[in-house]
Amino acid sequence: MTAYYVSAVSAILALLAVKERSIADIDTSVLLVICGAGLLVSMLWFFTLRFFRALFKAKLTVLARMEETLPYQTFASEFALLRQSAGRNWLWFERLVPIVFGLAFVVIAAIRLFI
């Protein structure tokens, strides 16, 4: 999924890079459409990540409930160890990538509008 969104955002950025003109010379409406598309894809990417995070959390909750009846709780032990480690929440970093791309499109559009 990440490769799909990176490809889509890269293709949108390539539309700006292919131009033989500077950003200041690109028609404002064209630039706003390109940056708007990039921002929308970035937002979709972010919300997709949120959805899959919630889905993954729900699946793990179901697994935890199922293993309560087992003699050894593998997932509960694993999560207890993860909570003790300093790097337990590294997945938040993945959600920063679409935010950075979205902000890049906003900055590009803002630069063009105020040049």
Backbone hydrogen bonds in HBPLUS format (Angstrom, degrees):
<---DONOR---> <-ACCEPTOR-->    atom                        ^
c    i                          cat <-CA-CA->   ^        H-A-AA   ^      H-
h    n   atom  resd res      DA  || num        DHA   H-A  angle D-A-AA Bond
n    s   type  num  typ     dist DA aas  dist angle  dist       angle   num
A0005-TYR N   A0001-MET O   3.13 MM   4  6.50 163.7  2.16 156.5 158.8     1
A0006-VAL N   A0002-THR O   2.87 MM   4  6.05 163.0  1.90 156.2 161.5     2
A0007-SER N   A0003-ALA O   2.94 MM   4  5.99 154.9  2.01 141.1 148.1     3
A0008-ALA N   A0004-TYR O   2.94 MM   4  6.23 156.6  1.99 148.6 155.3     4
A0009-VAL N   A0005-TYR O   2.90 MM   4  6.08 169.8  1.92 154.4 156.7     5
A0010-SER N   A0006-VAL O   2.86 MM   4  5.89 155.7  1.92 143.7 151.5     6
A0011-ALA N   A0007-SER O   2.90 MM   4  6.05 152.5  1.97 145.1 152.3     7
A0012-ILE N   A0008-ALA O   3.07 MM   4  6.34 153.1  2.15 144.6 151.7     8
A0013-LEU N   A0009-VAL O   2.89 MM   4  6.17 159.6  1.93 150.2 156.0     9
A0014-ALA N   A0010-SER O   2.79 MM   4  5.97 144.2  1.92 141.4 152.1    10
A0015-LEU N   A0011-ALA O   3.19 MM   4  6.50 135.0  2.41 137.3 147.2    11
A0015-LEU N   A0012-ILE O   3.16 MM   3  5.27 132.9  2.39  96.7 108.8    12
A0016-LEU N   A0013-LEU O   3.04 MM   3  5.38 130.5  2.29 103.6 115.8    13
A0017-ALA N   A0013-LEU O   3.09 MM   4  6.45 149.8  2.18 143.3 152.6    14
A0018-VAL N   A0014-ALA O   2.84 MM   4  5.86 147.4  1.94 153.3 158.5    15
A0025-ASP N   A0022-SER O   2.96 MM   3  5.37 143.9  2.09 108.6 118.9    16
A0026-ILE N   A0023-ILE O   3.25 MM   3  5.31 153.9  2.32 102.4 110.0    17
A0031-LEU N   A0027-ASP O   2.98 MM   4  6.25 166.7  2.00 159.7 163.7    18
A0032-LEU N   A0028-THR O   2.86 MM   4  6.04 158.9  1.91 151.0 156.9    19
A0033-VAL N   A0029-SER O   2.99 MM   4  6.17 151.3  2.08 142.8 150.1    20
A0034-ILE N   A0030-VAL O   2.97 MM   4  6.24 164.0  1.99 153.4 157.6    21
A0035-CYS N   A0031-LEU O   2.83 MM   4  6.00 170.5  1.84 154.5 157.6    22
A0036-GLY N   A0032-LEU O   2.77 MM   4  5.69 148.4  1.86 136.8 146.6    23
A0037-ALA N   A0033-VAL O   2.90 MM   4  6.07 154.8  1.97 144.4 150.8    24
A0038-GLY N   A0034-ILE O   2.97 MM   4  6.25 158.1  2.02 147.6 154.0    25
A0039-LEU N   A0035-CYS O   2.83 MM   4  6.03 154.0  1.90 146.0 153.2    26
A0040-LEU N   A0036-GLY O   2.88 MM   4  6.08 158.3  1.92 147.6 153.5    27
A0041-VAL N   A0037-ALA O   2.94 MM   4  6.16 161.0  1.97 151.4 156.2    28
A0042-SER N   A0038-GLY O   2.98 MM   4  6.12 156.5  2.03 142.9 149.8    29
A0043-MET N   A0039-LEU O   2.89 MM   4  6.14 154.4  1.96 147.9 154.9    30
A0044-LEU N   A0040-LEU O   2.88 MM   4  6.10 160.9  1.91 149.4 154.8    31
A0045-TRP N   A0041-VAL O   2.87 MM   4  6.05 155.6  1.93 147.3 154.2    32
A0046-PHE N   A0042-SER O   2.97 MM   4  6.23 157.7  2.02 146.2 151.6    33
A0047-PHE N   A0043-MET O   2.92 MM   4  6.21 167.7  1.94 157.6 159.9    34
A0048-THR N   A0044-LEU O   2.86 MM   4  5.97 147.0  1.96 145.9 155.5    35
A0049-LEU N   A0045-TRP O   3.01 MM   4  6.26 155.7  2.07 148.3 154.4    36
A0050-ARG N   A0046-PHE O   3.01 MM   4  6.37 152.4  2.09 145.5 153.5    37
A0051-PHE N   A0047-PHE O   2.93 MM   4  6.14 155.0  1.99 142.4 148.9    38
A0052-PHE N   A0048-THR O   2.97 MM   4  6.25 167.9  1.99 155.4 157.4    39
A0053-ARG N   A0049-LEU O   2.92 MM   4  6.05 145.9  2.04 143.2 153.1    40
A0054-ALA N   A0050-ARG O   2.99 MM   4  6.24 158.6  2.04 148.6 153.6    41
A0055-LEU N   A0051-PHE O   2.87 MM   4  6.16 157.2  1.93 151.0 158.2    42
A0056-PHE N   A0052-PHE O   2.88 MM   4  5.92 160.2  1.92 142.0 147.3    43
A0057-LYS N   A0053-ARG O   2.93 MM   4  6.13 155.3  1.99 144.7 151.7    44
A0058-ALA N   A0054-ALA O   2.94 MM   4  6.17 155.0  2.00 146.6 153.1    45
A0059-LYS N   A0055-LEU O   2.95 MM   4  6.23 160.3  1.99 150.8 156.1    46
A0060-LEU N   A0056-PHE O   2.97 MM   4  6.21 157.4  2.02 148.6 154.7    47
A0061-THR N   A0057-LYS O   2.95 MM   4  6.16 145.6  2.07 142.9 152.7    48
A0062-VAL N   A0058-ALA O   3.00 MM   4  6.31 156.8  2.05 151.0 156.4    49
A0063-LEU N   A0059-LYS O   2.93 MM   4  6.22 160.3  1.97 148.2 153.9    50
A0064-ALA N   A0060-LEU O   2.89 MM   4  6.04 154.2  1.96 142.6 149.6    51
A0065-ARG N   A0061-THR O   3.00 MM   4  6.29 153.6  2.07 145.7 152.4    52
A0066-MET N   A0062-VAL O   2.91 MM   4  6.18 153.3  1.99 149.2 157.1    53
A0067-GLU N   A0063-LEU O   2.93 MM   4  6.14 154.2  2.00 150.3 156.7    54
A0068-GLU N   A0065-ARG O   3.38 MM   3  5.37 150.8  2.47  96.2 104.5    55
A0070-LEU N   A0067-GLU O   2.95 MM   3  5.00 155.6  2.01 104.9 112.9    56
A0077-SER N   A0073-GLN O   3.09 MM   4  6.22 155.3  2.15 145.0 151.6    57
A0078-GLU N   A0074-THR O   2.95 MM   4  6.20 157.6  2.00 150.0 156.8    58
A0079-PHE N   A0075-PHE O   2.88 MM   4  6.09 164.5  1.90 156.4 159.5    59
A0080-ALA N   A0076-ALA O   3.01 MM   4  6.12 148.7  2.11 140.4 149.0    60
A0081-LEU N   A0077-SER O   3.10 MM   4  6.37 154.7  2.17 146.5 152.3    61
A0082-LEU N   A0078-GLU O   2.96 MM   4  6.27 152.1  2.04 145.7 154.2    62
A0083-ARG N   A0079-PHE O   2.92 MM   4  6.08 154.4  1.98 147.2 153.0    63
A0084-GLN N   A0081-LEU O   3.21 MM   3  5.22 129.1  2.48  94.7 107.6    64
A0085-SER N   A0082-LEU O   3.17 MM   3  5.25 134.4  2.39  97.5 109.6    65
A0093-PHE N   A0090-TRP O   3.18 MM   3  5.83 152.1  2.26 115.0 121.4    66
A0094-GLU N   A0091-LEU O   3.14 MM   3  5.54 137.6  2.33 107.4 116.9    67
A0095-ARG N   A0092-TRP O   3.14 MM   3  5.52 134.1  2.36 105.5 116.6    68
A0096-LEU N   A0093-PHE O   3.03 MM   3  5.30 149.0  2.13 105.5 115.0    69
A0100-VAL N   A0096-LEU O   2.84 MM   4  6.09 156.6  1.89 157.6 163.6    70
A0101-PHE N   A0097-VAL O   3.05 MM   4  6.36 164.5  2.07 156.1 160.0    71
A0102-GLY N   A0098-PRO O   2.86 MM   4  5.95 160.1  1.90 143.5 149.6    72
A0103-LEU N   A0099-ILE O   2.87 MM   4  6.08 159.7  1.91 149.9 155.2    73
A0104-ALA N   A0100-VAL O   2.92 MM   4  6.14 146.2  2.03 143.3 153.1    74
A0105-PHE N   A0101-PHE O   3.09 MM   4  6.47 154.2  2.16 151.4 156.6    75
A0106-VAL N   A0102-GLY O   3.09 MM   4  6.40 154.2  2.15 145.8 153.2    76
A0107-VAL N   A0103-LEU O   2.84 MM   4  6.05 159.6  1.88 151.4 156.7    77
A0108-ILE N   A0104-ALA O   2.92 MM   4  6.12 160.8  1.95 149.7 154.9    78
A0109-ALA N   A0105-PHE O   3.02 MM   4  6.18 164.4  2.05 146.4 150.5    79
A0110-ALA N   A0106-VAL O   2.84 MM   4  6.04 157.4  1.89 147.6 154.8    80
A0111-ILE N   A0107-VAL O   2.81 MM   4  5.97 160.0  1.85 152.6 157.7    81
A0112-ARG N   A0108-ILE O   3.06 MM   4  6.27 160.7  2.10 146.4 151.5    82
A0113-LEU N   A0109-ALA O   2.92 MM   4  6.14 155.5  1.98 148.8 155.9    83
A0114-PHE N   A0110-ALA O   3.01 MM   4  6.10 145.5  2.13 146.1 154.2    84
